[in-house]
Amino acid sequence: MKLRFTKMQAGGNDFILIDEREDRIVEEKKGQIARFLCRRRFSVGADGVLFLCAPTTSSYDVRMRVFNADGSEAEMSGNGMRCFAKYVYERGIVRSRRMKVETLGGLIVPEVEVDERGFGVTSIRVFMGKPVFDKIDEAFFVNEQIGEIKLTSLSLGNPHAVIIVDSFNGLDVDTVGKSIESHPAFPDRTNVDFVMVEAKRRDEITVRTYERGVGETLSCGTGSTASVLTLNELGYIDASVPVTVHTKGGDLLVELKEEGAYLTGPAEVVYEGYMLNKG
């Protein structure tokens, strides 16, 4: 059987989207499929796989499941959600520009902006909700090699640890990120965000993210949002205006409102294809 997929990216954070509403994939094979498809140079290559599923209740329009490159399932993905929303709207699966998406992390509400024809999606604004903080700017001992750092941990449906840095020069994101991701303090592992505030600017930051189960990615939507929320909590930025987040894969916009945080940015289809499903 041919398993069709669509390769998409948002800020260089790339995903393979599989619509399994009709052709269901055996549950035990989802992680295996993600590991196979995400292997760069040996397969399609991606940071994760998005499964488009029928919702479990009528309270939602559609359901999105996210599997990381290592085969583990994630609660949510901000960049993945933008890709997902573009896909389901442009294919007429959901006809409303504002949709209710079921995720492992709860309800997520993306809203698409369309071109003059009213069909092609140009950008997606995602309501990310309110954070739940655990640690706020606390001293945190990583290991003997790295030592102690200041860290803020919070959840936006998925877990993040945010570290403020003065510079990225000499920072080994993979080594430090991996050490924190798998630290005993985070039994379910965590995403790790390194954030730098732009000099003399309170509405621009730069973020690099080590994603749980993936490694450093070119961009991370929930990581960008978590970083803005952390800097706002600590008084580093002006939350009354939208904050531009610079990532290796491009810029995102994060707005903090009374009801919660919003993430805005584009998403693109890279190509479509199929693999032979031997299961």
C-alpha positions in Angstrom: 0.0 0.0 0.0 1.2 3.5 -0.8 1.3 5.8 2.2 1.0 9.4 0.9 2.6 12.3 2.7 3.2 16.0 2.4 6.5 17.6 3.3 6.1 21.0 5.0 8.1 23.6 6.8 7.6 26.6 9.0 10.7 28.7 9.8 12.9 25.8 8.6 11.3 23.5 11.2 10.2 20.7 8.9 7.5 18.1 9.1 6.0 15.2 7.2 2.2 15.3 7.3 0.3 12.1 6.9 -3.5 12.1 6.6 -4.7 8.9 8.3 -8.4 9.6 8.6 -9.3 6.9 6.2 -6.2 4.7 6.0 -5.4 4.1 9.7 -1.8 3.3 10.7 -1.3 0.6 13.3 -0.6 2.5 16.6 2.5 0.6 17.4 4.1 1.6 14.1 3.7 5.4 14.3 7.0 5.8 16.2 8.7 3.5 13.8 7.4 5.3 10.8 8.5 8.7 12.3 12.0 7.4 12.9 12.3 6.0 9.3 10.9 9.0 7.5 12.8 11.6 9.6 16.3 10.2 8.9 18.0 12.9 6.8 20.0 11.7 3.8 18.6 8.2 4.2 14.9 9.0 3.9 12.6 12.0 3.5 14.2 13.8 6.4 12.4 16.0 8.9 12.2 17.2 12.5 8.9 15.3 13.1 5.8 13.7 11.7 2.3 15.2 11.9 -0.6 12.8 11.8 -4.0 14.2 10.7 -6.7 12.2 12.5 -10.4 12.4 13.1 -11.2 14.1 16.4 -12.2 12.0 19.4 -15.3 14.2 20.1 -17.4 16.7 18.1 -15.9 19.5 20.2 -13.0 19.7 17.8 -12.7 20.1 14.0 -9.6 17.8 13.6 -6.9 16.1 15.6 -3.2 16.5 15.3 -0.6 14.1 16.7 3.1 14.9 16.7 5.9 12.4 16.7 9.5 13.5 17.0 12.4 12.3 14.9 13.3 9.8 17.6 9.8 8.2 17.5 8.6 9.7 20.7 5.2 11.5 20.8 5.1 15.2 21.7 2.1 17.1 23.1 2.2 19.9 20.6 4.3 21.9 18.2 3.7 25.6 17.4 5.4 25.4 14.0 3.9 22.1 13.3 0.4 23.5 14.1 0.9 26.3 11.5 1.8 23.7 8.9 -1.2 21.6 9.9 -3.6 24.5 9.8 -2.5 25.5 6.3 -2.9 21.9 5.1 -6.4 21.3 6.4 -7.7 24.7 5.3 -6.3 24.7 1.8 -7.6 21.1 1.2 -11.1 22.0 2.5 -10.9 19.6 5.4 -11.9 22.6 7.7 -13.6 25.4 5.9 -13.5 27.9 8.8 -10.5 30.2 9.0 -10.5 29.7 12.7 -10.4 26.1 13.7 -10.4 23.9 16.9 -7.6 21.4 16.8 -7.3 18.5 19.3 -3.8 17.7 20.5 -2.2 15.7 23.3 -1.6 19.1 25.0 -5.2 20.1 24.8 -7.2 22.4 22.5 -5.2 24.6 20.2 -6.9 27.3 18.1 -5.1 28.4 14.9 -6.5 31.1 12.5 -5.4 31.4 8.9 -4.8 34.5 6.9 -5.6 34.0 3.2 -4.6 35.7 -0.1 -6.9 37.9 -2.2 -8.4 34.9 -3.8 -9.6 33.7 -0.3 -8.0 30.3 -0.6 -4.2 30.3 -0.3 -2.9 30.6 3.2 -0.3 33.4 3.7 0.2 33.2 7.5 -1.2 31.5 10.5 -1.9 32.9 14.0 -2.1 30.3 16.7 -3.5 30.9 20.2 -1.0 29.1 22.4 -2.8 29.7 25.7 -1.4 30.6 29.1 1.8 29.2 30.6 2.2 27.1 33.7 5.5 28.1 35.4 7.4 25.6 37.5 10.8 27.2 38.1 11.4 31.0 37.6 15.0 32.1 37.2 16.3 29.5 39.6 19.8 28.3 40.1 20.0 24.8 38.4 23.0 22.5 38.6 23.3 20.7 35.2 26.4 18.5 35.7 30.0 18.7 36.6 31.0 19.7 33.1 28.6 22.5 32.7 28.0 23.5 36.3 25.2 25.8 37.5 23.0 28.0 35.4 19.9 30.1 35.9 16.8 28.5 34.4 13.1 29.0 34.0 10.8 26.0 33.3 7.3 26.2 32.1 4.6 24.3 30.1 2.7 25.5 27.1 1.1 22.1 26.6 4.6 20.8 26.2 7.6 21.4 28.5 10.3 24.1 28.1 13.4 25.2 30.0 14.5 28.7 29.1 18.0 30.0 29.7 18.9 33.6 29.1 22.4 34.1 27.5 24.5 37.2 26.8 25.8 35.8 23.5 25.7 32.6 21.4 29.4 32.8 20.8 31.0 29.6 22.2 27.6 28.1 23.2 27.4 24.4 22.4 23.6 24.2 22.1 23.7 20.4 21.4 25.8 19.5 24.4 24.1 21.9 26.9 20.7 21.2 25.5 21.0 17.5 25.6 22.3 17.6 29.2 19.3 19.6 30.3 16.7 17.7 28.2 17.6 14.4 29.8 18.3 15.8 33.4 16.6 13.8 36.2 14.7 17.0 37.1 12.7 16.5 33.9 11.6 12.9 34.0 9.6 13.3 30.8 12.4 15.3 29.2 12.1 18.9 28.2 12.7 21.3 25.3 15.6 23.7 26.0 15.5 27.3 24.7 18.5 29.7 24.8 17.4 33.3 24.4 19.2 36.5 23.9 17.6 40.0 24.2 18.5 42.4 21.4 20.7 45.3 22.7 18.6 48.3 23.6 15.5 46.7 22.2 12.6 45.4 24.2 10.6 44.0 21.3 13.2 41.8 19.6 14.9 38.6 20.8 16.9 35.8 19.3 16.2 32.1 20.2 17.9 28.8 19.6 16.1 25.7 20.7 17.2 22.1 21.4 14.0 20.2 20.8 13.2 17.1 22.9 13.7 14.0 20.8 15.2 16.0 17.9 18.2 18.2 18.7 18.7 21.8 17.6 16.1 22.9 15.1 16.1 25.9 12.8 13.0 27.2 14.7 10.6 26.3 17.4 7.2 27.9 17.7 6.5 26.8 21.3 10.1 27.6 22.2 9.8 31.1 20.8 6.6 31.6 22.7 8.0 30.2 26.0 11.0 32.5 25.6 8.8 35.6 25.3 6.7 34.5 28.2 9.8 34.0 30.4 11.3 37.4 29.5 8.0 39.1 30.2 7.8 37.3 33.6 11.3 38.5 34.4 10.8 42.1 33.1 13.2 42.0 30.2 10.8 42.9 27.5 7.8 45.2 26.9 4.8 42.9 26.6 2.5 45.7 25.5 3.8 45.4 21.9 4.3 42.3 19.7 7.8 40.7 20.0 9.8 39.7 17.0 11.6 36.4 17.6 14.7 35.8 15.4 15.5 32.2 14.7 17.9 30.5 12.3 14.9 29.7 10.1 13.3 33.1 10.1 11.3 35.5 12.2 8.2 34.8 14.2 5.8 37.2 16.0 4.6 36.6 19.6 1.9 38.6 21.2 0.9 38.5 24.8 -2.7 39.2 25.6 -4.8 39.0 28.7 -6.3 35.7 27.5 -2.9 34.2 26.6 -0.1 34.1 24.0 -0.4 34.2 20.2 2.2 33.0 17.7 2.1 34.2 14.1 4.2 33.1 11.1 4.1 31.5 7.7 4.2 27.9 6.6 4.9 26.3 3.3 4.4 23.0 1.4 7.7 21.7 0.2 6.5 18.7 -1.9 4.3 15.7 -1.8 5.2 12.0 -2.3 4.5 8.5 -1.0 6.3 5.7 0.6 5.5 2.0 0.4 3.8 0.9 3.6 4.7 -2.7 4.1 2.6 -2.9 7.3 
